[in-house]
């Protein structure tokens, strides 16, 4: 209907879900507080290589391969059990404290909310159910069917076609500048939530909404 507001897509890992619990566990297993960010950056790096070279895979396979990678770097022998446990705990993250009120407020204001992640459909659904927030999203979209990952422009266009909406009516909210840049490059709008206090990449496409909390992001979305 004419009154329906734009649809807001949310990146999930780090943006919506808090990786802090994983951080403690990774430190315990690998003996370094840098292990988790290293694993995550290696995961993003390898997924980007897969995008650019057309290598068909899924996030779970890459996540496991990169666990093996950092185990070698930290000279840790990672048992199959421990590896399975680390990956399973990725599905059991808590939502950031600002998520439920922010999503509730957006929906009350007439916006549609969509979970949009590089995680597989199965993992994504588990993550949202375990965090108790699946009911806060109107739709859940995994990149899985595309055989690619964000920030591939095709993946954002896939989300738009799945929602049967033009890319221009969508906005992505993410804590990753490569993701907001990807969305903007594909014709969507974007909002950046600064969860880490790191500078936004100066060469990437710049967002029109930028804040350090989800309630502030939502406030600006509603005001526009």
LINJO-V65703 format. One record per backbone hydrogen bond with DSSP energy under -1.0 kcal/mol. CO is the residue of the C=O (numbers start at 1). NH is the residue of the N-H. If there is no record, write none. Layout:
co={CO:CO}
nh={NH:NH}
This chain:
co={1:6:7:8:9:10:12:12:16:17:19:20:21:22:23:24:25:26:27:32:34:35:36:37:38:39:40:41:42:43:44:45:46:47:48:49:50:58:59:60:61:62:63:64:65:66:67:68:69:70:71:72:79:80:81:82:83:84:85:88:89:94:96:98:99:100:101:102:103:104:105:106:107:110:112:113:113:114:115:117:120:121:122:123:124:125:126:127:128:128:129:133:134:139:141:143:144:149:152:153:154:155:156:157:158:159:160:166:167:169:170:171:172:173:174:176:177:178:179:180:181:182:183:184:189:191:192:193:209:211:213:214:215:216:217:218:219:220}
nh={4:112:171:114:173:116:16:17:96:14:23:24:25:26:27:28:29:30:31:35:38:39:40:41:42:43:44:45:46:47:48:49:50:51:52:53:55:62:63:64:65:66:67:68:69:70:71:72:73:74:76:75:83:84:85:86:87:88:89:91:92:18:99:102:103:104:105:106:107:108:109:111:110:5:8:138:139:10:141:143:124:125:126:127:128:129:130:131:133:134:132:136:137:115:117:146:147:152:155:157:158:159:160:161:162:163:165:169:170:7:189:9:191:11:193:180:181:182:183:184:185:186:188:187:172:174:211:195:192:194:217:218:219:220:221:222:223:224}
